[in-house]
Amino acid sequence: MKIIPNFIRTLIWRAFTYSSMIILAFLGFIVSFGNRKIIRAFERLWSSFILAVGGVRVQVSGLDNIPKRTVVFMPNHQSDLDWPIILSVMPGDYVFLAKKELFKVPIFGRWMKFAGHLPIERTSVVKVYSALRMMIRALENGQSLVIFPEGTRTPDGRLGQFGQANFKIIEQTGVPVVPIVIDGSFKALRKGNPIIKPAKVKLKILKPIFFNKEKAIKGKEFCAAAAGEVRSAIQKELEK
């Protein structure tokens, strides 16, 4: 019997998400004048609304672990809802790394570009280094980065393998990584399933990792060691 209410909820949620995105983009383009604080405020408001309509409640902890400096946030990736979940509760100025295809989505893609989020394309070495330069510029401009090191959503909540190329920016800049644990978003909206279900999601921000042990190593060896340390920190929390 739950199938029908969830189907109706999904129709309402998707209609609200798309219509509110249009309103957000219209007001954001007019009101913000490119001001990053206003843009982030619009994103937080929109994210909170669409989560509420979808019946998704977020319990956040560890906000005091965010240092007062630019960092690279690395969350695990359970659902398409991870974006609005992070946007709804995370303070400060940060940009997401996202696959280039998302920037081609009508309205949403225009907003992504306007809001300063960064497209990533790993089809060649040239494009990888172009993305790396964009990330370095964002950090130099005082914006933290949000990178999903798994590169794709998990179908069952289990933690996937981390792409080591994601840690090249850490080797290049020396900025710390702040791991983020998202637990339960796959129950609300699973990969490959269009139906949204009410769920409680826990988001926990862990202490920053500075990679002091890895400073003596370089290249692929550094990236492998750093990836292993961040993945281990997130895995421990998911197993609790």
C-alpha positions as CSV (number, residue, x, y, z in Angstrom):
1,M,0.0,0.0,0.0
2,K,3.0,2.3,0.4
3,I,3.7,2.2,-3.3
4,I,0.8,4.6,-4.2
5,P,1.6,7.3,-1.6
6,N,5.3,7.2,-2.6
7,F,4.4,7.5,-6.3
8,I,2.1,10.5,-5.6
9,R,4.8,12.0,-3.3
10,T,7.4,11.5,-6.2
11,L,5.1,13.3,-8.7
12,I,4.6,16.2,-6.3
13,W,8.3,16.3,-5.4
14,R,9.5,16.3,-9.0
15,A,7.0,19.0,-10.0
16,F,8.0,21.1,-7.1
17,T,11.8,20.6,-7.7
18,Y,11.7,21.6,-11.3
19,S,9.3,24.6,-10.9
20,S,11.2,25.9,-7.8
21,M,14.5,25.5,-9.8
22,I,13.1,27.8,-12.5
23,I,12.0,30.4,-9.8
24,L,15.3,30.1,-8.0
25,A,17.3,30.7,-11.2
26,F,15.1,33.6,-12.2
27,L,15.4,35.3,-8.9
28,G,19.0,34.4,-8.4
29,F,20.1,35.9,-11.8
30,I,18.2,39.1,-11.0
31,V,18.8,39.6,-7.3
32,S,22.3,38.2,-6.6
33,F,24.4,40.3,-9.1
34,G,27.0,37.5,-8.9
35,N,27.3,37.9,-5.1
36,R,28.5,34.5,-3.8
37,K,26.8,34.8,-0.4
38,I,23.4,35.5,-1.9
39,I,23.9,32.7,-4.4
40,R,24.7,30.2,-1.6
41,A,21.7,31.5,0.4
42,F,19.4,30.8,-2.6
43,E,20.9,27.3,-2.9
44,R,20.4,26.5,0.8
45,L,16.8,27.7,0.7
46,W,16.0,25.7,-2.4
47,S,17.7,22.5,-1.1
48,S,15.9,22.7,2.2
49,F,12.5,23.1,0.5
50,I,12.9,20.1,-1.9
51,L,14.1,17.9,0.9
52,A,11.1,18.8,3.1
53,V,8.7,18.1,0.2
54,G,10.4,14.8,-0.4
55,G,10.1,13.8,3.3
56,V,13.8,13.7,3.8
57,R,15.0,14.8,7.3
58,V,18.7,15.6,7.8
59,Q,20.5,15.2,11.1
60,V,23.9,17.0,11.0
61,S,26.8,16.7,13.4
62,G,30.4,17.8,13.4
63,L,30.0,21.4,12.1
64,D,32.6,22.5,14.5
65,N,35.2,20.3,12.7
66,I,35.2,22.7,9.7
67,P,38.4,24.8,9.9
68,K,38.3,28.5,9.1
69,R,40.3,28.1,5.9
70,T,39.8,26.6,2.4
71,V,39.5,22.8,2.4
72,V,38.5,20.0,0.1
73,F,35.3,18.3,1.4
74,M,35.0,14.7,0.4
75,P,31.7,13.0,1.0
76,N,30.6,9.5,0.2
77,H,28.0,9.3,-2.6
78,Q,24.8,7.4,-1.9
79,S,22.1,9.3,-3.9
80,D,21.3,12.2,-6.2
81,L,20.0,13.8,-3.0
82,D,23.5,14.2,-1.6
83,W,23.9,17.5,-3.4
84,P,20.9,19.2,-1.8
85,I,21.6,17.5,1.6
86,I,25.1,19.1,1.7
87,L,23.8,22.4,0.4
88,S,21.0,22.6,3.0
89,V,23.3,22.2,6.0
90,M,26.8,23.2,5.2
91,P,28.0,26.7,6.0
92,G,30.5,28.8,4.1
93,D,31.5,29.3,0.5
94,Y,32.2,26.1,-1.6
95,V,31.8,24.8,-5.1
96,F,31.0,21.3,-6.3
97,L,33.0,19.3,-8.9
98,A,30.4,17.8,-11.2
99,K,30.5,15.8,-14.4
100,K,30.2,18.0,-17.5
101,E,26.9,16.5,-18.6
102,L,25.1,18.1,-15.7
103,F,26.0,21.5,-17.1
104,K,23.9,20.7,-20.2
105,V,20.7,20.1,-18.3
106,P,18.2,23.0,-19.1
107,I,17.9,25.6,-16.3
108,F,19.9,23.5,-13.8
109,G,23.0,23.6,-15.9
110,R,22.8,27.3,-16.4
111,W,22.5,27.8,-12.7
112,M,25.5,25.5,-12.0
113,K,27.6,27.6,-14.3
114,F,26.3,30.8,-12.8
115,A,26.9,29.7,-9.3
116,G,30.5,28.8,-10.0
117,H,30.4,25.0,-9.7
118,L,33.1,23.3,-11.8
119,P,32.6,20.9,-14.7
120,I,35.0,17.9,-14.7
121,E,35.9,15.8,-17.8
122,R,38.4,13.0,-17.6
123,T,38.6,12.0,-21.2
124,S,42.2,13.2,-21.7
125,V,45.2,14.3,-19.7
126,V,44.8,17.9,-21.1
127,K,41.2,18.1,-19.7
128,V,42.3,16.6,-16.3
129,Y,44.9,19.3,-15.9
130,S,42.5,22.0,-17.1
131,A,40.1,20.9,-14.3
132,L,43.0,20.9,-11.8
133,R,43.8,24.6,-12.7
134,M,40.2,25.5,-12.2
135,M,40.2,23.9,-8.8
136,I,43.4,25.7,-7.8
137,R,41.9,29.0,-8.9
138,A,38.8,28.3,-6.8
139,L,40.9,27.6,-3.7
140,E,43.0,30.7,-4.3
141,N,39.7,32.7,-4.4
142,G,38.7,31.5,-1.0
143,Q,36.3,28.8,-2.1
144,S,36.4,25.3,-0.7
145,L,35.8,22.3,-3.0
146,V,33.3,19.5,-2.7
147,I,34.5,16.3,-4.5
148,F,32.8,12.9,-4.5
149,P,35.8,10.6,-4.6
150,E,33.8,7.6,-5.5
151,G,32.9,9.3,-8.8
152,T,29.4,7.8,-8.9
153,R,26.5,6.8,-6.6
154,T,26.4,3.5,-4.7
155,P,23.5,1.3,-5.5
156,D,23.2,-0.2,-2.0
157,G,24.8,2.3,0.5
158,R,28.1,0.5,0.6
159,L,31.3,2.6,0.1
160,G,32.8,2.3,-3.3
161,Q,36.5,2.7,-4.3
162,F,38.0,6.1,-4.4
163,G,39.5,7.6,-7.6
164,Q,43.1,8.4,-6.9
165,A,43.1,11.3,-9.4
166,N,40.8,13.2,-7.0
167,F,43.8,13.6,-4.7
168,K,46.1,15.3,-7.2
169,I,44.7,18.7,-6.0
170,I,45.7,17.8,-2.4
171,E,49.3,17.0,-3.5
172,Q,49.5,20.2,-5.5
173,T,48.1,22.6,-2.9
174,G,48.6,20.9,0.5
175,V,45.0,21.8,1.6
176,P,43.4,19.5,4.1
177,V,40.6,17.1,3.3
178,V,37.4,17.2,5.5
179,P,35.6,13.8,5.1
180,I,31.8,13.9,5.2
181,V,29.8,10.8,6.0
182,I,26.3,10.6,4.4
183,D,24.3,7.7,5.8
184,G,20.8,6.9,4.6
185,S,20.2,9.0,1.5
186,F,20.2,5.8,-0.7
187,K,17.0,4.8,1.3
188,A,15.3,8.0,0.1
189,L,16.3,7.9,-3.5
190,R,18.3,4.9,-4.8
191,K,20.4,4.8,-8.0
192,G,18.2,3.6,-10.8
193,N,14.9,4.0,-8.9
194,P,12.9,7.2,-9.6
195,I,10.7,6.9,-6.6
196,I,11.5,9.1,-3.6
197,K,10.7,7.8,-0.1
198,P,10.6,9.5,3.3
199,A,13.9,8.9,5.2
200,K,16.1,10.2,7.9
201,V,19.7,10.9,6.7
202,K,22.7,11.4,9.0
203,L,25.4,13.7,7.8
204,K,28.6,13.8,9.9
205,I,31.5,16.1,9.3
206,L,34.8,14.5,10.4
207,K,38.0,16.2,11.6
208,P,40.3,17.5,8.8
209,I,43.1,15.3,7.6
210,F,46.4,17.0,6.8
211,F,48.4,14.1,5.4
212,N,51.5,14.7,7.4
213,K,52.6,11.1,7.0
214,E,52.4,11.3,3.2
215,K,54.5,14.4,2.7
216,A,57.6,12.4,1.9
217,I,56.0,10.6,-1.1
218,K,54.8,12.0,-4.4
219,G,52.6,11.2,-7.5
220,K,50.6,8.1,-7.6
221,E,52.0,6.8,-4.3
222,F,50.8,10.0,-2.5
223,C,47.4,9.8,-4.1
224,A,46.9,6.1,-3.2
225,A,47.9,6.7,0.4
226,A,45.7,9.8,0.8
227,A,42.8,8.1,-0.8
228,G,43.2,5.1,1.5
229,E,43.3,7.4,4.6
230,V,40.1,9.3,3.7
231,R,38.2,6.2,2.7
232,S,39.2,4.5,5.9
233,A,37.9,7.4,8.0
234,I,34.5,7.3,6.2
235,Q,34.2,3.5,6.3
236,K,34.7,3.5,10.1
237,E,31.8,5.8,10.6
238,L,29.5,3.9,8.2
239,E,30.2,0.7,10.2
240,K,29.2,2.2,13.5
